[in-house]
Amino acid sequence: MLNTGTMKRFRRHGHESQRDKHKQDLYQFNKTVEHGFPHQPSSLGYSPSLQLMAIGTRSGAIKLYGAPGVEFMGLHDENTAVTQVHFLPNQVELVTLLEDNSLHMWTLRAHNSTSELLEIGRFTLSGPPGAPPSVTRVTAVLAHSSGELLLLGTEGGHVFVVEVPGFRELEENNISMEDVQSRVPEDYVGRRNLECVEALHENPLNPRQVLIGYSRGLMVLWDLDRQRPVQHFLGTQQLESVWWMEDGGNILSSHSDGSYCQWTVTGEDPQTEPEKQETPYGAFPCKAISKVIQLPSKQGPPFLIFSGGMPRASYGDRHCISVIKSKTHEALDFTSRIIDFFIIREGENQTGEPSALVVLVEEELVVVDLQTEGWPVIQTPYLVPLHCSAITCSHHVSSIPLKLWERVQAAGAHQNTHYSTKPWPINGGQNLAPDPPQRDLLLTGTAGVFHTDADPNDNMNQGSEGEWPPFRKVGCFDPYSDDPRLGIQKIHLCKYSGYLTVAGTAGQILVLELNDEAAEQMVEATVVDLLQGQEGFRWKGQARLDVREEPVLFPPGFQPFAMVQCQPPAVVTAITLHSEWKLVAFGTSHGFGLYDYHQRNNILVKCTLNPSDQMALEGPLSRVKSIKKSLRQSFRRIRRSRVSMRKHHTNNAAKLQEINARLEAEALQEMELAPVQRKIEARSSDDSFTGLVRTLYFADTFVSDGTHSTPSLWAGTNGGAVFAFVLRIPPQERRAEDPLSAQAAKEIQLMHRAPVVGLVVLDGKGAPLPEPLEVAHDLARSPEMHGSHHLLVVSEEQLKMFTLPKVSSKSKLKLTAVDGSRVRRVGVAWFGSKTDEQLESSLVVLTNQGELHVISLPSIKMLVHYPCIRKEDVSGIASCVFTKYGQGFYLISPSEFERFSLSTRWVVEARCLVEPPLQMRPKNPSSPVWRDQSDGVATEHRNFNKESGGFESSPNQVMEHALLNDESEYTRSQQIGRKFYI
């Protein structure tokens, strides 16, 4: 007979099993996709047959992009830069070269009805014993059109021939420097060391001929069949790049002195002088032309496109690509360093008219339409440079109503009329996921509201009429900040009313309304003294921004119409918007206020400053104010001088950007992240920034008594205090005339004075109150007003539940009890299983350890937790935002967001399909060099067999890409280095 204790244990075990199954149905952690622009790109590749573009980064990532929504990612084991990317012609493989001189083979392979990018081999050249490293240091790579060979030029001047995809070196076909020099005149060789192989290029009409270019200027036409040189081109300037024209009879070479030369392929050896030599931006010394391309055009003269070549003294710091066609000549001027570029052409085989110029620069991707007059920029459907200026805050809005979505799209289309409307030219693959591709919908600027030192007409990058070179600024990345006070720190959007509020670094809060038409209007400013005239306080931080007193013309979109200016003008640390009541609450390190944007007046001011808190009056920028002001003034003086600006713009902009970033980091560390370093013990009231307002919350709940609910405002501070105010709001019919009022009702002081980071009111059924206007739009049920309401206060150390209106403690959950975790981000989310329509609300918490916790409501019990962000990644943790349905975003670099999901029901995944081209390599190839079959014959593709470790034939098989979180053991082993992002 079982005793009672045994029965209880059995029952508990069954209950635990059921609860565990319930957790599995609702919660599952996945890192899904990345949004933004790859951080520190280092190389670019393009496959005309697949219409896929590849970008390699300095951290060893390789990312492939095709049609909008089609993207793949791989990560090398080695945390080192990807210096070159080469697709094998007419294949689904690509080769990467890393800075450590290793070569890696990748393939797009079928898996679970999608495509996955897999690394299937790696290789490093091994030289003869005792040979110096330069002999095998790879400097140039040619993926031969046969799809079976790689030619590897090295620093030592040798060319190695390697069979792919198996990476077998064909020693008998290697090309040594001695073989190359055998027919070169002695006086040329004697006075010039050939140095490294700078370029390898295949004859477009005869794949058995390869051009080898050496950095000292020599170019050699090599016959792969006969293994001997055919012709030598005796250049005398340092070689940068080569281009073999489509006619097969002419070669272009670009050089370090800013010139390019045209050579004729005659077979007569040697050729000592080029047919033509030009320096486009001479006659003064010019910088190197790093890459040159010439393509024929059916509509007149050919396109000549080259990077660099600018006059060294005047424009040596410009990042330019010049496009010349007949008498049309433009120097496209970019705001960051050019990594590489390629041309997209019409037709299935990409042999037709030049269609678009694709340029990868250090901070963005720019695509220029070469078929439309004026060569406009094509708006990119992905790789949006979210960091066109530094990202300072993020705000996520779930389930945007269709009406608002369409209005935002229409306003964005109006703004982008200067962009080309041509379809996206990179169309490889198809997106199988329902999520639309990321794109820039609408840009809203607030700088026009204020007077700044910058002259909007002084555009140092825009060329004037008749200027030489004919510059045209392209791209949207702008590292220059006119004034750091313009930085936006907080955003809140009401998706139902179209009202938006943004708050800035200098205490400014702007209210904006979505307008379909351009409007010229004044922005009415209300000054609010958060110190309430207290004596003995003197602000030492930055001055407030000056508002323009004349009307400002705003384009369609979100247009500012009202503004609050806090005094002192400290960073705004919290805002919230209630569009049904037409109120905005705002807070700084000195206190908080309430603004009525309908009647345009302030309702409430509450000073939270502790008299001993002098740091709050210093201002985060005051300690380096003088050096920053001096640098800013000096930079503007340089900016007004065109000649000086041309010399020093890049260096000064980089310095200013670096200092701005450092100042922002210091301010964030002081004001937002300092609690990371605190011990888990009771705080003293003398701690710095105790009055800093961390969170603001509107609620219609029971504050004064338990029978009548009333609108209220709640505020939580860095010192563990919670303030509640009852709001008296006139009825709708008299809302514009009758005054509003706010009366202090409650005050809570947490025992340990831990910063309050979140406030939530739960209704009579334990569910969080709906958002403003959500019930009115039938998108949420009305809150339960008959049962008791509860206030959940989330501090850095614990979650504590209070009853309302008595504000008595009911329950709590202490996070610091085990590992000292501190709450950094908190949000309410709805979860549901894939099979059940019922939704449950839970609390999602991110700690300073980078861990995610899901906590039940209203019982505040820990449900699940997952590691998400490295605890050393302070900026990633600080940037995290949660969505309403269990997903989230955080910055993995200054330019990229990582997206994750905690929900089994709502997961956004990159599921893409890439089909191979018709032209495939043969099943039983003959010798890779002496193959008589002409290029372009349809053949079969060899697939990697993971069990045998080799390749096998598989004709007409679709090659596909799997998700990074795939459950396949082989896939997991090949998605190497995923922990790099964790």
Secondary structure, 3 states (H helix, E strand, C coil): CCCHHHHHHHHHHHHHHHHHHHHHHHEEEEEEEEEECCCCEEEEEEECCCCEEEEEECCCEEEEECCCCCEEEEECCCCCCEEEEEECCCCCEEEEEECCCCEEEEEECCECCEECEEEEEEECCCCCCCCCHHHCCEEEEEECCCCCEEEEEECCCCEEEEECCCCEECHHHCECHHHHHCCCCHHHHHHCCCCCEEEEEECCCCCCEEEEEECCCEEEEEECCCCEEEEEEECCCCEEEEEECCCCCEEEEEECCCCEEEEECCCCCCECCCCEEECCCCCCCECCEEEEEEECCCCCCCEEEEEECCEHHHHCCCEEEEEEECCEEEEEEECCCEEEEEEEECCCCCCCCEEEEEEEECCEEEEEECCCCCCCEECCCCCCCCCCCCCCCCCCCCCCCHHHHHHHHHHHHHHCCCCECCCCCCCCCEECCCCCCCCCCCCCCCHHHEECCCCCCCCCCCCCCCCCCCEEECCCCCCCCCCHHHCEEEEEECCCCCEEEEEECCCEEEEEEEECCCEEECCEEEEEECCCCCCCCCCCCCCCCEECCCCEEECCEEEEEEEEEEECCCCCCEEEEECCCCEEEEECCCEEEEEECCCCEEEEEEECCCCCCCHHHHCCCHHHHHHHHHHHHHHHHHHHCHHHHHHHHHHHHHHHHHHHHHHHHHHHHHHHHHHHHCCCCCCCCCCCCCCCEEEEEEEEECCCCCCCCEEEEEEEECCCEEEEEEEECCCHHHCCCCCCEEEEEEEEECCCCCCEEEEEEECCCCCECCCCCCCCCCCCCCCCCCCCEEEEEEECCEEEEEEECCCCEEEEEECHHHHCCCEEEEEEEEECCCCCCCCEEEEEEEECCCEEEEEECCCCCEEEEEECCCCCCHHHHHCCEECCCCEEEEEEECCEEEEEEEECCCCCCCCEECCCCCCCCCCCCCCCCCCCCCCCCCCCCEEEECCCCEEEECCCCCCEECCCCCCCHHHHHHCCCHHHHC
